[in-house]
């Protein structure tokens, strides 16, 4: 399962919560992988690509071992989404894609708060890359990916983490559906 959305939409938090909620589910955090690579500071683009390669391999290993996988990642293009879908289908797993939708004003507020109070280690690093003034462009990028990925489940993420998690769980249906 891919939880996609703009930075600040709650992807990592929702993915972690689903990993705890759903039996036999592993959460893969690409940002944690990326920021652990020695090339992160010197070549963040290559580190990001390497983190995606490692995450896909980890997902394949977990799916092959009959575990479910949840990945939370901001993906504004379909390339890596298609790769994750291919990994899932190649192991006989169903690929589920969720897009967390949030408006620019809410996103700007969240990014502003996050820049002053990073709640996760990678937030402090990502705050150098994403500014609250980027919110309209980030929302626009998600609208573009929504149009390109009509099979994705769209979930309103403008409320609390609890309400967003409840919406994601409701959108997924029964455990046998995902």
Legacy VTK file of the C-alpha trace (Angstrom):
# vtk DataFile Version 3.0
C-alpha trace
ASCII
DATASET POLYDATA
POINTS 178 float
0.000 0.000 0.000
1.284 3.424 -0.920
0.198 6.445 1.104
0.986 9.409 -1.143
0.555 13.087 -0.357
2.316 16.397 -0.082
4.898 16.914 2.668
2.911 17.731 5.800
-0.205 15.802 4.763
0.391 13.056 7.351
1.718 10.256 5.127
4.386 8.921 7.478
2.151 9.157 10.523
-0.752 7.398 8.766
1.591 4.720 7.359
3.026 4.040 10.830
-0.469 3.899 12.338
-1.613 1.425 9.662
1.476 -0.677 10.315
0.464 -0.945 13.962
-3.234 -1.428 13.210
-3.126 -4.038 10.462
-1.832 -7.516 11.339
1.395 -8.719 9.728
2.101 -5.323 8.154
5.516 -3.714 7.761
6.039 0.030 7.362
8.865 1.218 5.130
9.924 4.843 5.592
11.868 5.959 2.524
12.877 9.263 4.142
14.536 7.426 7.030
16.408 5.228 4.562
17.444 8.251 2.481
18.659 10.314 5.421
20.705 7.363 6.701
22.706 7.114 3.485
26.197 8.644 3.588
25.566 10.444 0.276
22.548 12.319 1.655
24.266 15.660 2.231
26.570 15.566 -0.785
24.072 14.222 -3.349
20.475 14.263 -2.091
19.033 13.324 -5.504
21.144 10.181 -5.795
20.443 9.354 -2.143
16.724 9.608 -2.884
17.009 7.266 -5.863
19.087 4.791 -3.850
16.560 4.939 -0.989
13.778 4.113 -3.438
15.753 1.158 -4.816
16.354 -0.119 -1.286
12.708 0.416 -0.303
11.475 -1.498 -3.367
13.810 -4.392 -2.542
12.670 -4.373 1.088
9.025 -4.297 0.005
9.614 -7.249 -2.335
11.254 -9.231 0.472
8.391 -8.565 2.911
5.709 -9.306 0.312
7.470 -12.524 -0.704
7.453 -13.520 2.979
3.650 -12.940 2.991
3.724 -9.698 4.995
1.813 -6.630 3.917
3.740 -3.410 3.320
2.802 0.238 3.817
4.956 3.015 2.356
4.285 6.695 2.967
6.001 8.895 0.384
5.420 12.102 -1.551
5.445 11.056 -5.208
4.443 13.685 -7.758
5.314 11.473 -10.750
4.156 7.974 -11.603
7.550 6.289 -12.204
8.150 4.989 -8.684
4.439 4.389 -8.116
4.470 2.107 -11.157
7.568 0.357 -9.799
5.882 -0.267 -6.447
2.790 -1.565 -8.225
4.996 -3.901 -10.289
6.731 -5.147 -7.115
3.379 -5.885 -5.478
1.888 -7.607 -8.507
5.117 -9.568 -9.066
4.703 -11.157 -5.643
0.975 -11.797 -6.048
0.018 -8.938 -3.708
-2.668 -6.382 -4.417
-1.392 -2.816 -4.849
-3.451 -0.158 -3.086
-2.715 3.521 -3.604
-4.067 6.206 -1.284
-3.645 9.920 -1.918
-3.967 12.187 1.108
-5.652 15.378 -0.023
-5.207 18.650 1.835
-5.870 22.256 0.798
-3.048 24.803 0.422
-4.016 26.839 3.512
-4.030 23.806 5.804
-0.795 22.535 4.295
0.873 25.935 4.721
-0.154 25.962 8.402
1.179 22.446 8.961
4.481 23.201 7.248
4.831 26.406 9.262
4.258 24.496 12.496
6.594 21.714 11.420
9.360 24.198 10.602
9.232 25.584 14.138
8.611 22.246 15.897
9.930 19.282 13.895
8.209 16.190 15.279
10.345 13.658 13.429
14.072 13.559 12.760
13.631 13.890 9.009
11.416 16.973 9.416
14.414 19.057 10.447
16.196 17.950 7.272
13.151 18.256 5.007
12.442 21.757 6.312
15.509 22.857 4.347
13.857 21.587 1.169
10.182 22.465 1.648
8.961 25.867 2.727
5.405 26.761 3.821
5.178 29.067 0.792
5.519 25.940 -1.390
2.070 24.727 -0.284
0.144 25.804 -3.432
2.667 24.109 -5.738
2.657 20.945 -3.613
-1.146 20.778 -3.667
-1.097 21.351 -7.414
1.395 18.503 -7.889
-0.929 16.184 -5.979
-3.909 17.231 -8.137
-1.827 16.324 -11.194
-0.939 12.881 -9.825
-4.596 12.306 -8.841
-5.585 12.856 -12.478
-2.801 10.558 -13.689
-3.739 7.836 -11.162
-7.539 7.506 -11.356
-7.499 4.190 -9.475
-5.998 5.767 -6.362
-8.208 6.203 -3.308
-8.493 9.891 -2.418
-8.780 10.663 1.301
-9.415 14.069 2.866
-6.450 14.696 5.190
-7.416 18.185 6.331
-8.649 17.001 9.728
-6.845 15.341 12.597
-4.575 12.340 12.233
-7.280 10.249 13.925
-9.983 11.348 11.476
-7.658 10.850 8.502
-6.701 7.376 9.719
-10.394 6.520 10.119
-11.062 7.706 6.551
-8.155 5.657 5.198
-9.357 2.540 7.030
-12.913 3.124 5.757
-11.648 3.620 2.196
-9.721 0.340 2.417
-12.806 -1.660 3.383
-12.423 -5.008 5.084
-8.937 -6.500 5.630
-9.489 -8.983 2.819
-9.988 -6.105 0.379
-6.367 -4.895 0.489
LINES 1 179
178 0 1 2 3 4 5 6 7 8 9 10 11 12 13 14 15 16 17 18 19 20 21 22 23 24 25 26 27 28 29 30 31 32 33 34 35 36 37 38 39 40 41 42 43 44 45 46 47 48 49 50 51 52 53 54 55 56 57 58 59 60 61 62 63 64 65 66 67 68 69 70 71 72 73 74 75 76 77 78 79 80 81 82 83 84 85 86 87 88 89 90 91 92 93 94 95 96 97 98 99 100 101 102 103 104 105 106 107 108 109 110 111 112 113 114 115 116 117 118 119 120 121 122 123 124 125 126 127 128 129 130 131 132 133 134 135 136 137 138 139 140 141 142 143 144 145 146 147 148 149 150 151 152 153 154 155 156 157 158 159 160 161 162 163 164 165 166 167 168 169 170 171 172 173 174 175 176 177
